[in-house]
Amino acid sequence: MTDPDDVFTRLDALLATRKGANPESSYVAKLFAKGPDAILKKIGEESAELIMASKDGKTDSIVYEAADVFFHIMTLLAFHGLSIGDVRRELARREGVSGIEEKRARQVK
């Protein structure tokens, strides 16, 4: 089994390779070809499924649907030339900062 701690990095690399792939042979390439609206629609669908799984309290389904949400968010990031590294850096920047203070700082900008 591969290291699960590095799965986001591996997925980033895989998604980057799909940008030029044939939409007939790759689900991600098909999403890229359809554009951001298609990816956003999938994020919405998967988020709704995650919400329902959580309301039902089905832990296996929560994990499965959360993985789908992460996957499609990472697909959207890749579409825009971003990666999970960009999100990690932003989370690191926020680390140790009160959520209330962080929100207040965004409102001032």
C-alpha positions in Angstrom: 0.0 0.0 0.0 1.3 3.5 -0.8 1.7 6.2 1.8 -1.7 7.7 2.5 0.0 10.9 3.9 1.3 11.8 0.5 -1.9 11.0 -1.5 -2.7 14.7 -2.0 0.7 15.3 -3.6 0.4 12.3 -5.9 -3.1 13.4 -6.8 -1.9 16.9 -7.6 0.7 15.4 -10.0 -1.9 13.1 -11.6 -4.4 15.9 -12.1 -1.7 18.1 -13.8 -1.1 15.3 -16.4 -4.8 15.2 -17.2 -4.9 18.7 -18.5 -3.8 17.6 -22.0 -5.3 14.2 -21.9 -8.0 12.9 -24.2 -11.5 13.6 -22.7 -12.6 10.3 -24.2 -10.2 8.4 -22.0 -10.1 10.4 -18.8 -12.8 11.6 -16.5 -10.7 14.5 -15.3 -9.8 15.5 -18.8 -13.5 15.5 -19.6 -14.2 17.8 -16.7 -11.3 20.1 -17.8 -12.7 20.2 -21.3 -16.2 21.1 -20.1 -14.7 24.0 -18.0 -15.1 25.2 -14.5 -18.9 25.2 -14.4 -18.9 21.4 -14.8 -16.3 21.0 -12.0 -18.3 23.4 -9.8 -21.4 21.4 -10.4 -19.6 18.2 -9.3 -18.4 19.9 -6.2 -22.0 21.0 -5.4 -23.3 17.5 -6.0 -20.7 15.8 -4.0 -21.1 18.4 -1.2 -24.8 17.7 -1.0 -24.1 13.9 -0.8 -21.6 14.6 2.0 -24.2 16.6 3.9 -26.8 13.8 3.5 -24.3 11.2 4.6 -23.5 13.3 7.7 -27.2 13.8 8.5 -27.6 10.0 8.3 -24.6 9.5 10.5 -23.1 6.9 8.2 -19.4 7.2 8.9 -18.3 5.1 5.9 -20.4 7.2 3.6 -19.1 10.4 5.2 -15.5 9.4 4.5 -16.4 8.3 0.9 -18.3 11.5 0.1 -15.6 13.7 1.7 -13.0 12.0 -0.5 -15.2 12.9 -3.5 -15.4 16.5 -2.4 -11.7 16.8 -1.9 -11.0 15.2 -5.3 -13.3 17.6 -7.2 -11.9 20.6 -5.3 -8.4 19.5 -6.2 -9.6 19.1 -9.8 -10.9 22.7 -9.7 -7.5 23.9 -8.3 -5.7 22.1 -11.1 -8.0 23.7 -13.7 -6.9 27.1 -12.4 -3.2 26.1 -12.2 -3.2 25.8 -8.5 -2.4 22.9 -6.2 -3.0 21.5 -2.8 0.3 23.1 -1.9 -1.3 26.5 -2.3 -4.1 25.5 0.1 -1.6 24.1 2.5 0.4 27.4 2.5 -2.8 29.3 3.2 -3.8 27.0 6.0 -0.3 27.4 7.5 -0.6 31.1 7.2 -3.8 31.0 9.2 -2.5 28.5 11.8 -2.5 29.9 15.3 -4.7 32.9 14.2 -8.1 33.1 15.8 -10.9 32.4 13.3 -12.7 35.5 14.5 -9.6 37.7 14.1 -8.9 36.2 10.6 -12.4 37.0 9.5 -12.2 40.5 10.9 -8.9 41.1 9.0 -10.6 40.0 5.7 -13.4 42.5 6.2 -11.0 45.4 6.6 -9.3 44.6 3.2 
